[in-house]
Amino acid sequence: MSGEDLVDLRHLAESQAALRRIAAVAAAGSPPETVFDTVTAEAAALLDGALVALARFEPNRDEAVVLAQTGGHVAVGVRIPVTGETSIARMRRSGRAERVDGYTGGPGTEVIERLGIRAGVSVPVTVDGALWGALGVTSRTGPLPAGVEDRLAVFVEILAAAAAGAEARENARVLAAEQAALLRVAALVGRGAPAAEIFDVVAEEAAGLIDDEATTLVRYEGDRTFLVLAHRHGPAPVGLRFTVPADDAGTLDQMMRTLRPARLDRYDVVADRSFSNQDFGVGSSVSVPVVVDGRLWGSLGTLNEGRRLPETTEGRLAKFAELVASALANAAARAELERFGAEQAARRRVAELVARGAALDEVFVAVATEASDIVGRLAANLFRYDGDVVTAVAVCRSPFPPGLQLPAGGDGIAGDMVRERRPLRYATLAGTGSARAARDFDLGALVAVPIMVEGRLWGGLTVTPPPGVLPPSDAEDRLSELAELAAAAIANAENKAKLRASRARVVAAADETRKRLQRDVHDGAQQRLVQTVLALRLGLDAAARGDDPSDLVREALEHAERATVELRDIVHGILPASLARGGLRAGIDSLVATSMTAVDVDTSGLPSRRLPGEVEVTAYFVVAEALTNVAKHARATRAQVTVAEDADLLVIEVSDDGVGGADPRGGSGLTGLLDRVEALDGSLRLASSGAPGTTLQVTLPLSHAEERLSRHSPAAALLRP
């Protein structure tokens, strides 16, 4: 085994040990900042104490915020530009690992050079298919060693899983804070508090949800004139009247014309056409209308001196504007406000459960209970889709027993949800495919909203009142936010489970590889070398006695040569020389040449150029595993291997005329193969229903293959020819 191979094995062992430590921290439910700190510390340790930092890209901005770092080379929370020719800026544009071996004052490097950084490498961290941030290592002395990109890449999958969980928890936390603020305002409205008190609290609570920016509530008095009623840090005092000029280009003018929220992020471009910029020094603002009985009553707005306001500003202000409008409506609206407050409280309770990572069963029961409460204490049910059936995982005031299973296909309600994937309402279930269930459980109408988890239909939340009772007309809207909270909890739990399973498989595969190498070296080459040493010693003894040592020297030479062959075979098993030198076509030919089963090969569809290294290695092991299974299990007389490029895909198909019945759960190696294929965003399909013959088909995308593998596979360093 060469020194380079030993170094690679040592690097792999160190990487696996680091990943195990990180996985233990993540699986224990540690806060995201703890996971991020652990990742950067482990990466720095693997790189001999290098300066490592993790940064998250800011949406719609050319900057990233530092979340974790080592060595104190940059402060956590610092925003760094991602424009110009820095490694992180290049990586954001290309979507793959980038390096800069020497900063020489190029565009956008001012902050980097101010930190004393001379070189850097950045690798992408992708969450749910979108570029989320960067893991980078920097040097204050000179270029970083070759291979740093690969060693950083082993951490990005676990970072992505931790970031996805953190995003879900943060969204739930923000939603909980928003619902709590709205609830406090709704409580004032519900008890009939004085308007001035409500206005002051609205301005204060709204500001708190948008980074405490200046917030102002104004009343429209006609003829483009407004009166300031309340504010939080606002530039205009309470009681001030001001008139918006007819040719104004600010947000109040836009809002008056459209009765819709208006935003302007750069007042400097309309400085001479906006009184807001001239009189109040506004740099960025949002205005949302307060509409009562279809007429403009006023506006709730926020502004600052130039920072871009958060993307969620309009939506959050609009909810407070709705509360203000409700407070100003007639007495008949009071019951509606009480209901709104109850809904916000219900959603906040569920959001708090999600934010603290409560068990799914607890979240499910809370979702069903709160859903029942916010639709007038009607029966509510939370269902999960599982193949051809739907299962009731939680119910409240419902005739359905927990665990009830109903068909998911056909023309029933569950089948409609599978096909439509949108909120559904039925005034009656008579005449539908669910009519029998309606009779059995005494159901009348039904409202159902889907629960979508990362783009797939997970289940549904339903309201099922008895005959003669109709759900509220806006039941779909009331249930939708609860369904989204349930989806956040489910996604968080599933991502954590996937993380544990993936880490366990990586650790098991690495352990098995080490054991196999140890066993192969000990049982083969090591024994040959021991025999070589013994034969040479006996030869020396013979020579000392004056005897001819030629036979013993020849025996030693024979053992040494056989040890060399066995070591070459071991290295060949790690990465076949034929594949590294000749590409995929040569690698497949070498497999076929040693196959115990007759194999027909068609590689005419392969291009003459070399494919990305990770694609070639994965395709090689697909064919190797398939032919091994054919020889061991299929009892086949012949196999067929076809490999071809189809548009941007590499398609590998291995079939045989054996007994069939292959099952990936039987330990055939297909589970590990699936992990390898999915690391490249590929797909694997096995057709072996018990009839004669088995067909394994794998498709591998060719574009950005190296980026995907480095993102997903901690063992990427061993998979490079």
N, C-alpha and C positions, 0 to 999 in steps of 0.2 A: 504493500500500500504506500503510495507516494506521500511526501510531506504535505502537499497541498490537500490531498484527501483527508489526512488527519486533522489539518486545520479546519476544513469544512465540517468534519464531524464534531470537533470541539465547539465550533461556532453554533452548530445546531443544538448541541447539548446545552450550551449556555442560554440560547434563545428559548428552548423549551422550558428550562428551569425558570427563566424570567416570566414566561407566559403563564406558567402554573401559579406563580405568586400573584400575578395580576388577576388571573381568573378567580383565585380564591377571594381577593378583595372585592371584585365586581359581583361574584355570586353571593357574597355575604350581604348584599344590599347597601354597600357603602355609598355615601354621597358622591355625586359625579366628580366634585373637586378632589376627593380622596383618590378616586380611580385615576384621574388625570395626573395628579402628583406622582402616583405610583408608577404610571407608564413612563413619565419623563425621567424619573429617578432610575428605573430599570434600564431604559435606553442609554442613559448617560453611563451607567455602570458597564454595559456591554461595549461601549465605545471608549473605555478607559478614561472616564471622567469628562467626556466632551460636554460642551454647552448645548443643552437640548431645550427646546421650547415647543409648546402646543398653542396654536392660535386658531380662533374661529372667525370665519368671514362674516362681516356685517351685511345683512341683506340690502341690496340696492346701493351699496357704498363701496368705494375703492379703498377699503381699509379692513384690518383684522384686529381683533382684541386678544391679547395674550391671556391664556387661562392657566398655564402652569409652566414652570421653567426650572432649570438647575443652575447652580453656580452664581446666582444673583446677577447674571449679565443683563437682564431686562426685567422690569417690574411687572408683576401680574396686574392686569387691568389696563396696561398701556395699549394704545391704539397705534398700529403701524400701517403706513401706506402700502398698498399692493399695486402700485403702478411703476412703470419704468422697467429696469433690468435687474431687479433683485431676484433671488432664487424663488421666493414665494410669489412674486408677481408673474414670473415666467410660468411657474407651476399652475397658477390660477388660469392663465390663458391656454396652456396646453393640456391641462388635466392629467399630467403625468409627472413623475419625479424630475426635478431640475436641479442643477448645481451651477454655482459661480465660483470659480477658483481664484478670482482676484478682483476686488472692487476698486475701480479706478476713477471714481467720480462720475459714473454714468447717471442717466435720468432716474430719479426716484430713490437714489441710494443715500440721500443726506442723513436720514435717521439711522440707517444701518452703520454708516461710517462714524456717526457721532457716538455710537455705542462701542466703537473700537473693533468692529467686525471686519475681517478681511476676506473671508470666504464662507460659503454656506451651501447646504443641501436641504431641499424641501420635498417631502412626499405627500401626496394628497390623502385626505381622510374623507370618505364618501359615505353619506347616510341616506338610505332609501333611494339610491340612484342619483343623488344630487351632491355636488361638491360642498362639503360642510366646513372644512378647515384644512390645516396643514400641520404636520409634525416635522420639525426642522432641527438641524444641528449646525452650529456655526463655529468658526475658528478665528482667533485673534492673531494667529501667527502666519498661516499660509494655507494652501489647498488641503482639503480633507482627503483621507485615503480613499482609494478605489474600493467599491463594494459597500460604502456607507449607506447608499440608497437601499440596497437589499436588506441590510441589517435593521434599518428603520422600518422597512415595509412589513416586517413580521408583526408589528404592533398595531397596524392600522385597522385590522378587522375587529380586534377587541376594543379599540378606541371607538369605532363606528357603533358597536353594540352599546357601549357605555353612553355615547352621545345620544343615541336613539332613546334609551331609557331616560336620560336626563331631560331631553326635549319633552318627552311625554309628561314627566313629573313637573317640569317648569310650566308647561301649558296648563296643567291642572291647577298648579299653585296660583298662576296669574288669574285663571278663571275663578278660583275660590275667592281671591282678593276682590275681583270685580263684582262678584255676586254679593260679597259682604258689604261693599260700599253701596251698591244699589239697594240692598236690603235696609241699610240704615236710612237712606233717603225715603224709601217706600214706607218705612215705619212712621216717619214724620208725617208723610202725606196721609197715611192711614188713620192716624189719630187726630187729623185736622189741625196740625201745628200752624202757627201764623205763617203767611206767605214769606215775609222777610227772613224768618228762620230757615224755611225750606230753601230759599234762594241762596243764602250764605252757605248752607251745608252742601248744596249741589255744586257750587263753585269749588269748595274745599275738597270734596270727595273726587270730583272729576280731575282736579289738578293732581291729586295723589296717584291716580292711575296712569298719568302721562308724564312721569318723571318730574312731577311738581312744577311743570311749566305754568306760566301766567295764564289764568283762566278767568273769563269775564262773562256774566249773564246780562244781556241787554233786552229792553222791551221796545218793540217797534211802535212809533207813535204816528205813523203816516208821513207822507211827503218826504220819504227817505231820511227821516230823523229817528234817532234811537236814544233811549235813556238808560244809563248804567244803573242796574239794580244791585249787583253783588259782584265781587271779584276776589281772586286769590293771586297776589303778587301782580295784579294788572296795573298798567300805566295810567289808566283813566279812573278818577275817583268816583265813588258812588254818588249819584245825583247829577252827574255830568250829562248834558244833552249835546249831541253832535249830529251833524248832517253829512251824509255821504254825497259828494258831488255827482252830478249826472254822468260825467265822463270818467268816473273813477274806475280803476282796473283791479281793485282789491277783491277780497273774498266776500265781503258783505254785499257788494254790488252783484257778484255772480250768484250768491245765495238768493237775493231778492228776485232775480230774474228767473231762476229755475226752481226755487223752493226745494233745493237739494243741497247736501253738504258741498262746500267749496274749499279748495286748497290752493295755496300759492307758496312755493318753497323759496323763491328768490324775488324779493321785492325790489332788489337793486336794478332789475331789468325794466321795472315800470316805475322807478322812483319819481319821475316827473308827472306821473298820472295816478298817484295814489296818496290821499291825504293821510293814510295810516303810516306810511313811511315818513312823510314830512312832519306830521304832528306827534307821532308816538314812537318813531324809530323802529318800526317793525321790520324784521328780516324774513320771517316765515310765519304763516298763520293758517288756521283752519276755522271755518265757521259752519255750524250746523243749524238748521232752522228749528224753531219751536212752533209747531202748527197746531192750532186749536180750531175745531169745526171747519177745517179746510182752509183757514186763513192764516197768514203769517202773524204770529203773536210777538215773536222776538227771535233771539239767537243766543246760542251758547258757543263761545269760541275760545281759542287759545292762540298764543303768539309768543315769539321770542325774537332775539336779535340776530338770528342767522343760522342757528342749528336746524337741521332738517327734523321736523316733527315725526314721531313714530308712525309707521304705516297703519297701526290700529287706532289712531287718534279719532278719525271720523266715526268709526263704529262705537267706540266707548262714549264719546260725547253724545252720540245720537240716543243712546239708552238713557242718559240723564235728561236729555231734552224731552224724551217721551214721558219721563216721570214729571217733569215740570208741566208739560201739557196736560197730563192727567190731573195734577193738583189744581190746575186752573179750570178744568172742565166742571160740569154741573155735578150735583150730589149723586146722580146715578152712577157716576164713574167711581165712586168710593169702593164699591164692592170689587170692581175690576182691579183697583190698586191693591186691595188686600190679597186678591188672588195672585197678582204679580209678585207681591212680596213673598207669599208662600212658595211660589215657584222658584224664586231666587234662593230662598232658604233651602229648599229641597236640593237644588242643583249644587249649592255650596256644600251641603253635607256630603253629597256623593263625591264632589270634586276633592274635598279634604281626604276622603278615604283613598281615592286614587293617588293623590299627592303623597301620602305617607306609605304607599305601597301595600295597602291592606290585601288580605287573601281574596282571590277572585270570588269565592263563594260568598264572602261577606259583601263585596261590591255588588254582586248579582242580586242578593236579597234586598240591599238598599235601593238599587235601581227599580226593582219591581214595586217596592213599598212606596217610594217617592212618586213613581209614575201613577200609581193608584190614587195617591192623595191629590196630585195636581189636576186630575181630571174628574174631581168630584167623588172620590172614593169608589170608583168603578173597578171592576176586575181588571188586573194587569198581569201580563205574562211575559217572561223573557225566554225566548226559544233559541236553541243552537241548531244549525244545519249540520248534519253528519251523514253524508252520502245520500241515501234514498229516504231518510227519515229526518224529522225535526224533533228535538227533545226539549221538554220544559225544564230549564235549569233553575228557575226561580218564579214564584207566583205570589200574588197578594190579593186576597178577597176573591179568589178565582175558584170556579168549580173544577178546574184542571188540577190533578194531583201532581206534585213535583216528580219529575222523571217520566211523565207521560210522553209517549212517542206517537207521532202521526206521520203519514206518508208525505214526502217532500215533493213528489212529482205530480203529474196529471193536471187536472183542472181545478184542484183545490186551492185554498188561499196560499198555502206554502209554495205550491208550484207557481202561482202568480208572482209571488215575491222573488223567487229564483229568477224568473224571466224578466220582470220589470225593474227590480232593484231600486225602487223609489217608494215613497209613502203611498199607501193604498187605503181606500175607505169603501165600506160596503154598508148601505142602509139596511140590508137584510142579507142573510146567508142562504135564504131559500133559492133554489135553482142553481146554486154553485156546487162545485165538487166537495165543499165542506158542509153541505146541508145535513148529512147524517150526524156529523160531530156536533152541529148546532142543536139538533134534536136531542142527542144523548146528554149534552151538558146545558141545555136550556139557554142557548145564546141567541141574541137578536142581531144587532149591528156589530161592526168590527172596524177598528182602525189599526193599521200596522205600519211601522217604520223600520227600514232595514238598519242593521248594524254592520258597517263596512270597516274592515280591519286591513289597512295597508292595501286598499284597492280590491279586496275580495270580500264576498258576502259571507259573513260569519254567522249571522242569525237575524233575529227580529224582535222588536218590542211591540206588544199588542195590547189593545184595550177591548174587552169583550163584555159589554153590558147585557143584561137580560132582555128578552123581547119587550118592546114598547118604550125602551129607554135609548136615547141617542147620545153618542159621545159629544163633547163640546165641538163647536165648528172649527176651532183652531187646535184641536187635539194633536194633529200632526206636528205643528210647530212646538207645542209644549213638550212632546216626547222626544223631538229630534236632539235637543241638547243633552238629555239623559243618555240617549243612544250613543252620542259622540263621547261622553264620559266613559261609558262602558267599553267602547272601542279603544280608548286610550289605555284603560286598565288591562284589557286583553292583549293589546300590542306590547305593552311593557312586560307582561308576564311571559308571552311567547318569545320575545327577544331574549329575555333572561334564560329561558329554558334552552333556546337554540344555542346561546353562548356556552352554557354548561356542557351540552352534548357535543358541540364542536370542539371545545377544549379537551374534553375527555377523549375524543377520538384522536386528536392530535397527539396527546400524551401517550396513549396506548400504541399508536403507530410508531412513534419515536422509540419507545421502550422496546417494542418488538424488533425494530431495525437494529438497535444496539445489541440485543440478545442474539439475533441471527448472526451479526458480524462477529461477535465474540465466539459463538459456537463454531462458525465456519473456520475462523482463524485457528482456534484451539485444536479442533479435530483434524484439520488438514495441514496447512502450511507450517504451523508451529511444530507439529510432530515430525514433519519432514526435516525441519531445521535442526531439531534435537538429534535426529538420527544422523544428519550431516556432521554435527559436532562430534558425536560419538565415533563415527567412522574416521574422522580426521585425527582424533586422539589416538585411536588404535593404530592408525598409519604411522603417527609419530613414534609410538612405542615400538612398532615393527622396525622402523628405520633406525631407531636407537640400538636395537638388538642386531642390526645388520641384515634384517630380512627385507624382502622386496615389498614395499607398501603400495604397489600399483593397483592391486585389486581393491584395497580399502579406499584409495583416492578416487577410483572410478565409482565405487559405491557412494561415496560422499557427493561426487559430482551429480550422480543420478538423482539423489535425494534433493539436492539444491535446485536442480532443473525442475523437478516435479513441484517443489514448493513455489517456484516462480510461476509455473503454470496455474497452480491453485490460487495464488494471490491475484493473478491477472483475471481469473474467473470471478473472484469476489468483487474486484473493482468493476468488471463488466456487469455484474448484477446491480451495482449502484447506478451506473449510467452506461449503457452499451456503447462501446467504441464505434460500432458501425453507425449508430444513430448520430453520435457527435460528429463523425467525419463525413458521412454520406447523406445525412438527412433522413426523412421519414421513410422514403421508398427503400433505402438500403437497410434501415432498421427492421422494417417489416419482412424483407427478404431473409434477414438473419433469423428472425423468429420462425418463419416458415421452414427454413432449412433444418431446424432442430425439432420441429413439431413431430409428435408421435402419430398424428393423424394426417392423412393426405389433405392438402389445402390448395384450393384454386385462388389465385390472387389477381385482382384487377386494380391497378393503381394508375391506369391511363388518364384518369381525370385529375391527377395531381399536377400542379403547375411545375415548370422546370426550376423556378426560383425556390430558395429555402423559405419555409414558413416560420412564423415567430417561434422562438425556442420552446416556450411553454406549451404551445399548441402541439409541436412535434412530440415532446416528451409525453404529454397527456394522451395523445393519439396512440403512441407506441404502447403505453401501459394498458390502454383499452384493448388493443389487439392481443397483447401478451396475456392479460387476465382472461379474455374470452377463449383463447386457444387452450390455456391451462384448464379451464372449466370443461371444455369439450373433451380433452384427453382424460380428465379425472372422472367426469360424471355422465357425459352424454352417451357413451357407447356408440359413437358415430363412426361411419366409414369415410366420411368426407366433410370438409368444411369449405366455406367460401368467404373470402375477405375482400371487401370493396371499399376503397377510400377515394374520395373525389372532392374537389372544390365546387361549391354551388353558390354563386353570387358571393356574399361575404361570410359564408359558412364552410366549415370543413365537415363533411358527413362521412362517418365510419360505420360500416355495417358488417357484422360477423354472423354467419348463419351456419347451421349444421343439419344433418339428417338423422340426428340421434333420437333418444327416447323422449326428449322434452321434459316438461315439469320443473324447470329451473325456478328456484324461489330465493330471492335475495335475503330473506330472513334466515336462511339455512347456513349462514357463515361462508358463502361462496366467494367472498372478497368484493362483491358488488357494492356493499355499503361504502367501503373505502374508496372504490372507484367513483361512486356517485359524489362523494365529497370532492374528489379531484376535479371531476367534470363541472360541478357547480361553482368551484373556485374560479372558473373561466366564464361564468354565466352561461354554461352549456346545458344541454338536456340529455337525459338517458331514458331510453324506452326498451323494455324487455317484453318480447312476445314469446310466451312458452306456456300455453294453457293446458298442457298435458298431452296434446296431440303430438305426433312425431315431429321432431325438429324444434330448434330454438333460434330466434333472431334477436341479436342485440344491436340497437342503433343508437349512435351518439352523434350529436351535432355540437360543434364548437365555433363560436364567433371568432373571426380573424382580426377584426378591428380592435385596437387598443388591448390586445390579449395580455401583453406584459403588465400593463397597468392593472388589469383586473386580477391577475394572479398575485401580484405583489400586495394588492389590497386584501385578498382573502386568505392567502396561503402562508402560514408561518414557516413552512419548509421550502420557500421559494428558492433559497440559495442552492439547494441540492438538485433543483429541477432545471438547471441551466446547462445546455450542452457546451 
